[in-house]
Structure formats: structure tokens, C-alpha cells
Amino acid sequence: YKTKESTELDQTVAETSSDRAGVQEELDAALEYLKKIEEQCVAKAETFEEREARFEAELSGLKEALRVLEDETATLLQTGTTSARRAAKRRQRLLRKSTALAA
């Protein structure tokens, strides 16, 4: 009787250990997936250097756009008609205002 009970207990322990190993594998996979999801979903604060670089790039683009518009305005003033000159002067005033706001 005790041999049979011991054999049954050994079999139960083996099955339980196997079940535990399977559940542990599932848990490990779920935790790894959670870690990947958290990396994608959790907002990371932008560093000062990143913000500064983004600002400098934006400022550089605005300066280039201003230079192009000023060149076009100068060309229009030199060769344009009266209405084109007025429009160019209006554009220059607007550019000065936007430059003052950007500064």
C-alpha cells in the first residue's frame, strides 16, 4: 500500500513540477511582452540637449525662410510694378513683426 501511495505521490510531484515549469514559461513570456509594451507606451522626458537641438533646427529653418522671403522682396522692389512694390513692403512689415515675435 505504501509503495503504491509513494509512487502516486512521485507521479503527482512530477506532474506538478511540469505544470509549474509550463506556467513559469508563460509568465516569463508575458513579463517580457509587458516590458516591450511599457518601453513603447511610457512617455520619456525629452532631455535639455534634445529640446535645444530641436529648437535650433527650427530657428535655423525660420531664418532660412526669412532670408528667402527677403531676397524675393528685394527682387520685387527692384523690378516690380507699383502694386508688387506695395505687396512686398507689406510682406517686409509682416516679416519684421514675425521676426520680433520669434526673438
Secondary structure, 3 states (H helix, E strand, C coil): CHHHHHHHHHHHHHHHHHHHHHHHHHHHHHHHHHHHHHHHHCCCCCCHHHHHHHHHHHHHHHHHHHHHHHHHHHHHHHHCCHHHHHHHHHHHHHHHHHHHHHC
